Amino acid sequence: SVEPAAVEEVEEIVGIRYNKRGGIEYQIRWRTSGPNEELTWEPEDNVMDDDLVDEFEAAQQKSVYGAQHIQKGDAVEVRNVEE
């Protein structure tokens, strides 16, 4: 019989990248990790907590766009994330 994979609790998502096949991977800090332990890159499917993903993505958007002050009527550029 096949043993089910252990489920570990994520402390936070600290990074994102695309793998060679174009899939998303998140850099994870585990709740069980000590301060000097390595972070791991995990495929998107391995991250089961959608709220953590949402929090990470919101923080990324705020860091990139937070200083911009867009007023009603301003022209903005919208790009596809695949570009």
N, CA, C and O atoms as a GROMACS GRO file, in nm:
protein
  332
    1SER      N    1   0.083  -0.119   0.000
    1SER     CA    2   0.000   0.000   0.000
    1SER      C    3   0.088   0.124   0.000
    1SER      O    4   0.201   0.121   0.048
    2VAL      N    5   0.036   0.232  -0.054
    2VAL     CA    6   0.109   0.358  -0.064
    2VAL      C    7   0.076   0.444   0.056
    2VAL      O    8  -0.040   0.466   0.089
    3GLU      N    9   0.180   0.493   0.122
    3GLU     CA   10   0.161   0.582   0.237
    3GLU      C   11   0.117   0.720   0.186
    3GLU      O   12   0.174   0.770   0.089
    4PRO      N   13   0.017   0.782   0.249
    4PRO     CA   14  -0.021   0.918   0.209
    4PRO      C   15   0.092   1.015   0.245
    4PRO      O   16   0.162   0.997   0.344
    5ALA      N   17   0.106   1.118   0.164
    5ALA     CA   18   0.210   1.219   0.189
    5ALA      C   19   0.176   1.295   0.316
    5ALA      O   20   0.059   1.323   0.344
    6ALA      N   21   0.278   1.329   0.391
    6ALA     CA   22   0.258   1.406   0.514
    6ALA      C   23   0.214   1.548   0.477
    6ALA      O   24   0.260   1.605   0.378
    7VAL      N   25   0.125   1.603   0.557
    7VAL     CA   26   0.080   1.739   0.537
    7VAL      C   27   0.146   1.825   0.644
    7VAL      O   28   0.131   1.800   0.763
    8GLU      N   29   0.220   1.927   0.599
    8GLU     CA   30   0.286   2.018   0.692
    8GLU      C   31   0.223   2.155   0.680
    8GLU      O   32   0.171   2.193   0.575
    9GLU      N   33   0.227   2.228   0.790
    9GLU     CA   34   0.163   2.359   0.793
    9GLU      C   35   0.260   2.466   0.745
    9GLU      O   36   0.375   2.472   0.787
   10VAL      N   37   0.210   2.552   0.656
   10VAL     CA   38   0.290   2.660   0.598
   10VAL      C   39   0.284   2.782   0.690
   10VAL      O   40   0.176   2.822   0.733
   11GLU      N   41   0.401   2.839   0.718
   11GLU     CA   42   0.407   2.964   0.795
   11GLU      C   43   0.370   3.081   0.704
   11GLU      O   44   0.284   3.162   0.736
   12GLU      N   45   0.440   3.087   0.588
   12GLU     CA   46   0.409   3.193   0.492
   12GLU      C   47   0.471   3.158   0.357
   12GLU      O   48   0.564   3.079   0.347
   13ILE      N   49   0.415   3.220   0.255
   13ILE     CA   50   0.471   3.212   0.120
   13ILE      C   51   0.559   3.335   0.103
   13ILE      O   52   0.515   3.447   0.128
   14VAL      N   53   0.684   3.314   0.060
   14VAL     CA   54   0.778   3.426   0.052
   14VAL      C   55   0.827   3.453  -0.090
   14VAL      O   56   0.898   3.551  -0.112
   15GLY      N   57   0.790   3.368  -0.187
   15GLY     CA   58   0.835   3.392  -0.323
   15GLY      C   59   0.752   3.315  -0.423
   15GLY      O   60   0.675   3.226  -0.387
   16ILE      N   61   0.769   3.349  -0.550
   16ILE     CA   62   0.698   3.282  -0.658
   16ILE      C   63   0.789   3.277  -0.779
   16ILE      O   64   0.869   3.368  -0.803
   17ARG      N   65   0.777   3.170  -0.856
   17ARG     CA   66   0.852   3.156  -0.981
   17ARG      C   67   0.777   3.061  -1.073
   17ARG      O   68   0.686   2.990  -1.030
   18TYR      N   69   0.816   3.062  -1.201
   18TYR     CA   70   0.763   2.966  -1.297
   18TYR      C   71   0.869   2.859  -1.317
   18TYR      O   72   0.987   2.890  -1.333
   19ASN      N   73   0.827   2.732  -1.316
   19ASN     CA   74   0.923   2.625  -1.341
   19ASN      C   75   0.943   2.608  -1.491
   19ASN      O   76   0.882   2.680  -1.570
   20LYS      N   77   1.028   2.515  -1.531
   20LYS     CA   78   1.062   2.498  -1.673
   20LYS      C   79   0.943   2.457  -1.759
   20LYS      O   80   0.943   2.480  -1.879
   21ARG      N   81   0.842   2.396  -1.697
   21ARG     CA   82   0.722   2.355  -1.771
   21ARG      C   83   0.615   2.464  -1.769
   21ARG      O   84   0.505   2.442  -1.820
   22GLY      N   85   0.646   2.580  -1.711
   22GLY     CA   86   0.551   2.691  -1.709
   22GLY      C   87   0.457   2.689  -1.590
   22GLY      O   88   0.369   2.775  -1.579
   23GLY      N   89   0.474   2.592  -1.500
   23GLY     CA   90   0.389   2.586  -1.381
   23GLY      C   91   0.439   2.680  -1.273
   23GLY      O   92   0.557   2.715  -1.268
   24ILE      N   93   0.349   2.720  -1.186
   24ILE     CA   94   0.384   2.811  -1.076
   24ILE      C   95   0.438   2.731  -0.959
   24ILE      O   96   0.386   2.625  -0.925
   25GLU      N   97   0.544   2.784  -0.897
   25GLU     CA   98   0.597   2.729  -0.773
   25GLU      C   99   0.605   2.842  -0.671
   25GLU      O  100   0.640   2.955  -0.705
   26TYR      N  101   0.573   2.810  -0.547
   26TYR     CA  102   0.581   2.906  -0.438
   26TYR      C  103   0.696   2.869  -0.346
   26TYR      O  104   0.720   2.752  -0.318
   27GLN      N  105   0.768   2.972  -0.300
   27GLN     CA  106   0.873   2.949  -0.201
   27GLN      C  107   0.809   2.954  -0.064
   27GLN      O  108   0.743   3.052  -0.028
   28ILE      N  109   0.829   2.848   0.012
   28ILE     CA  110   0.756   2.826   0.137
   28ILE      C  111   0.847   2.833   0.259
   28ILE      O  112   0.958   2.778   0.259
   29ARG      N  113   0.799   2.901   0.362
   29ARG     CA  114   0.859   2.892   0.495
   29ARG      C  115   0.760   2.808   0.577
   29ARG      O  116   0.645   2.847   0.594
   30TRP      N  117   0.807   2.695   0.626
   30TRP     CA  118   0.722   2.603   0.701
   30TRP      C  119   0.710   2.644   0.846
   30TRP      O  120   0.804   2.699   0.904
   31ARG      N  121   0.594   2.618   0.905
   31ARG     CA  122   0.570   2.649   1.045
   31ARG      C  123   0.668   2.572   1.135
   31ARG      O  124   0.706   2.621   1.241
   32THR      N  125   0.708   2.453   1.093
   32THR     CA  126   0.799   2.370   1.172
   32THR      C  127   0.945   2.408   1.152
   32THR      O  128   1.032   2.355   1.220
   33SER      N  129   0.973   2.499   1.059
   33SER     CA  130   1.110   2.539   1.030
   33SER      C  131   1.163   2.632   1.137
   33SER      O  132   1.090   2.714   1.193
   34GLY      N  133   1.290   2.619   1.164
   34GLY     CA  134   1.357   2.715   1.252
   34GLY      C  135   1.400   2.835   1.169
   34GLY      O  136   1.386   2.834   1.047
   35PRO      N  137   1.454   2.938   1.234
   35PRO     CA  138   1.490   3.061   1.162
   35PRO      C  139   1.602   3.041   1.060
   35PRO      O  140   1.612   3.120   0.966
   36ASN      N  141   1.686   2.940   1.077
   36ASN     CA  142   1.799   2.921   0.985
   36ASN      C  143   1.777   2.808   0.886
   36ASN      O  144   1.868   2.774   0.810
   37GLU      N  145   1.658   2.748   0.886
   37GLU     CA  146   1.632   2.638   0.795
   37GLU      C  147   1.599   2.688   0.655
   37GLU      O  148   1.547   2.798   0.638
   38GLU      N  149   1.630   2.606   0.558
   38GLU     CA  150   1.608   2.644   0.419
   38GLU      C  151   1.459   2.651   0.385
   38GLU      O  152   1.377   2.578   0.439
   39LEU      N  153   1.429   2.742   0.295
   39LEU     CA  154   1.295   2.750   0.238
   39LEU      C  155   1.289   2.648   0.125
   39LEU      O  156   1.392   2.610   0.070
   40THR      N  157   1.169   2.605   0.089
   40THR     CA  158   1.156   2.511  -0.022
   40THR      C  159   1.064   2.568  -0.128
   40THR      O  160   0.975   2.649  -0.100
   41TRP      N  161   1.087   2.525  -0.252
   41TRP     CA  162   1.000   2.560  -0.364
   41TRP      C  163   0.902   2.447  -0.383
   41TRP      O  164   0.942   2.332  -0.398
   42GLU      N  165   0.774   2.478  -0.382
   42GLU     CA  166   0.668   2.378  -0.394
   42GLU      C  167   0.576   2.411  -0.512
   42GLU      O  168   0.543   2.527  -0.534
   43PRO      N  169   0.536   2.309  -0.587
   43PRO     CA  170   0.439   2.332  -0.695
   43PRO      C  171   0.309   2.390  -0.641
   43PRO      O  172   0.271   2.363  -0.527
   44GLU      N  173   0.243   2.467  -0.722
   44GLU     CA  174   0.118   2.532  -0.683
   44GLU      C  175   0.018   2.432  -0.625
   44GLU      O  176  -0.053   2.463  -0.529
   45ASP      N  177   0.012   2.312  -0.682
   45ASP     CA  178  -0.083   2.211  -0.636
   45ASP      C  179  -0.054   2.162  -0.494
   45ASP      O  180  -0.143   2.107  -0.429
   46ASN      N  181   0.067   2.180  -0.446
   46ASN     CA  182   0.103   2.135  -0.311
   46ASN      C  183   0.058   2.234  -0.203
   46ASN      O  184   0.057   2.200  -0.085
   47VAL      N  185   0.022   2.355  -0.243
   47VAL     CA  186  -0.021   2.456  -0.146
   47VAL      C  187  -0.173   2.452  -0.139
   47VAL      O  188  -0.243   2.493  -0.232
   48MET      N  189  -0.223   2.400  -0.027
   48MET     CA  190  -0.368   2.377  -0.016
   48MET      C  191  -0.443   2.492   0.049
   48MET      O  192  -0.567   2.491   0.051
   49ASP      N  193  -0.373   2.591   0.102
   49ASP     CA  194  -0.438   2.702   0.171
   49ASP      C  195  -0.450   2.822   0.077
   49ASP      O  196  -0.356   2.898   0.059
   50ASP      N  197  -0.568   2.836   0.016
   50ASP     CA  198  -0.591   2.945  -0.079
   50ASP      C  199  -0.577   3.082  -0.014
   50ASP      O  200  -0.539   3.178  -0.081
   51ASP      N  201  -0.608   3.092   0.116
   51ASP     CA  202  -0.595   3.221   0.185
   51ASP      C  203  -0.449   3.267   0.189
   51ASP      O  204  -0.422   3.386   0.175
   52LEU      N  205  -0.355   3.174   0.209
   52LEU     CA  206  -0.213   3.210   0.208
   52LEU      C  207  -0.170   3.261   0.071
   52LEU      O  208  -0.094   3.357   0.060
   53VAL      N  209  -0.219   3.196  -0.033
   53VAL     CA  210  -0.187   3.239  -0.169
   53VAL      C  211  -0.244   3.379  -0.193
   53VAL      O  212  -0.175   3.466  -0.247
   54ASP      N  213  -0.369   3.401  -0.152
   54ASP     CA  214  -0.432   3.532  -0.168
   54ASP      C  215  -0.357   3.640  -0.093
   54ASP      O  216  -0.336   3.749  -0.146
   55GLU      N  217  -0.314   3.612   0.031
   55GLU     CA  218  -0.239   3.708   0.112
   55GLU      C  219  -0.106   3.741   0.045
   55GLU      O  220  -0.066   3.858   0.039
   56PHE      N  221  -0.037   3.639  -0.006
   56PHE     CA  222   0.091   3.661  -0.073
   56PHE      C  223   0.073   3.747  -0.197
   56PHE      O  224   0.147   3.843  -0.218
   57GLU      N  225  -0.027   3.713  -0.279
   57GLU     CA  226  -0.049   3.788  -0.403
   57GLU      C  227  -0.090   3.932  -0.374
   57GLU      O  228  -0.049   4.024  -0.445
   58ALA      N  229  -0.171   3.954  -0.270
   58ALA     CA  230  -0.211   4.090  -0.233
   58ALA      C  231  -0.089   4.170  -0.187
   58ALA      O  232  -0.076   4.288  -0.222
   59ALA      N  233  -0.001   4.107  -0.110
   59ALA     CA  234   0.121   4.176  -0.064
   59ALA      C  235   0.211   4.210  -0.182
   59ALA      O  236   0.272   4.317  -0.185
   60GLN      N  237   0.220   4.120  -0.280
   60GLN     CA  238   0.301   4.146  -0.400
   60GLN      C  239   0.245   4.264  -0.478
   60GLN      O  240   0.320   4.351  -0.522
   61GLN      N  241   0.113   4.266  -0.496
   61GLN     CA  242   0.051   4.376  -0.569
   61GLN      C  243   0.072   4.508  -0.496
   61GLN      O  244   0.098   4.611  -0.559
   62LYS      N  245   0.060   4.506  -0.364
   62LYS     CA  246   0.078   4.629  -0.287
   62LYS      C  247   0.222   4.679  -0.299
   62LYS      O  248   0.244   4.799  -0.311
   63SER      N  249   0.319   4.587  -0.296
   63SER     CA  250   0.459   4.629  -0.306
   63SER      C  251   0.491   4.686  -0.443
   63SER      O  252   0.574   4.776  -0.455
   64VAL      N  253   0.426   4.634  -0.548
   64VAL     CA  254   0.452   4.681  -0.684
   64VAL      C  255   0.372   4.806  -0.717
   64VAL      O  256   0.425   4.900  -0.776
   65TYR      N  257   0.245   4.808  -0.678
   65TYR     CA  258   0.156   4.916  -0.720
   65TYR      C  259   0.114   5.009  -0.607
   65TYR      O  260   0.046   5.109  -0.632
   66GLY      N  261   0.153   4.980  -0.484
   66GLY     CA  262   0.105   5.056  -0.370
   66GLY      C  263   0.141   5.203  -0.370
   66GLY      O  264   0.066   5.285  -0.318
   67ALA      N  265   0.255   5.238  -0.428
   67ALA     CA  266   0.299   5.378  -0.428
   67ALA      C  267   0.235   5.458  -0.541
   67ALA      O  268   0.247   5.580  -0.544
   68GLN      N  269   0.167   5.391  -0.632
   68GLN     CA  270   0.105   5.462  -0.743
   68GLN      C  271  -0.028   5.521  -0.700
   68GLN      O  272  -0.107   5.457  -0.630
   69HIS      N  273  -0.050   5.644  -0.743
   69HIS     CA  274  -0.177   5.711  -0.713
   69HIS      C  275  -0.252   5.730  -0.844
   69HIS      O  276  -0.223   5.820  -0.922
   70ILE      N  277  -0.349   5.644  -0.865
   70ILE     CA  278  -0.427   5.648  -0.988
   70ILE      C  279  -0.557   5.722  -0.960
   70ILE      O  280  -0.633   5.687  -0.870
   71GLN      N  281  -0.580   5.823  -1.040
   71GLN     CA  282  -0.700   5.905  -1.027
   71GLN      C  283  -0.802   5.864  -1.131
   71GLN      O  284  -0.767   5.806  -1.234
   72LYS      N  285  -0.925   5.893  -1.105
   72LYS     CA  286  -1.031   5.866  -1.201
   72LYS      C  287  -0.998   5.937  -1.332
   72LYS      O  288  -0.965   6.056  -1.333
   73GLY      N  289  -1.006   5.862  -1.442
   73GLY     CA  290  -0.977   5.919  -1.573
   73GLY      C  291  -0.832   5.901  -1.618
   73GLY      O  292  -0.801   5.928  -1.734
   74ASP      N  293  -0.742   5.857  -1.528
   74ASP     CA  294  -0.602   5.834  -1.567
   74ASP      C  295  -0.593   5.716  -1.663
   74ASP      O  296  -0.669   5.619  -1.652
   75ALA      N  297  -0.500   5.725  -1.757
   75ALA     CA  298  -0.474   5.613  -1.847
   75ALA      C  299  -0.381   5.515  -1.775
   75ALA      O  300  -0.284   5.556  -1.712
   76VAL      N  301  -0.411   5.388  -1.785
   76VAL     CA  302  -0.328   5.285  -1.724
   76VAL      C  303  -0.297   5.178  -1.827
   76VAL      O  304  -0.375   5.156  -1.920
   77GLU      N  305  -0.183   5.112  -1.809
   77GLU     CA  306  -0.146   5.003  -1.898
   77GLU      C  307  -0.180   4.873  -1.826
   77GLU      O  308  -0.146   4.854  -1.709
   78VAL      N  309  -0.247   4.784  -1.898
   78VAL     CA  310  -0.282   4.653  -1.844
   78VAL      C  311  -0.211   4.549  -1.928
   78VAL      O  312  -0.227   4.544  -2.050
   79ARG      N  313  -0.130   4.466  -1.860
   79ARG     CA  314  -0.056   4.363  -1.931
   79ARG      C  315  -0.098   4.226  -1.885
   79ARG      O  316  -0.135   4.206  -1.769
   80ASN      N  317  -0.094   4.132  -1.975
   80ASN     CA  318  -0.119   3.992  -1.942
   80ASN      C  319   0.004   3.942  -1.866
   80ASN      O  320   0.116   3.974  -1.903
   81VAL      N  321  -0.016   3.862  -1.760
   81VAL     CA  322   0.096   3.812  -1.682
   81VAL      C  323   0.185   3.718  -1.762
   81VAL      O  324   0.297   3.690  -1.719
   82GLU      N  325   0.139   3.671  -1.876
   82GLU     CA  326   0.218   3.582  -1.961
   82GLU      C  327   0.317   3.660  -2.046
   82GLU      O  328   0.405   3.600  -2.108
   83GLU      N  329   0.307   3.794  -2.052
   83GLU     CA  330   0.396   3.874  -2.136
   83GLU      C  331   0.536   3.879  -2.078
   83GLU      O  332   0.624   3.942  -2.136
   0.00000   0.00000   0.00000
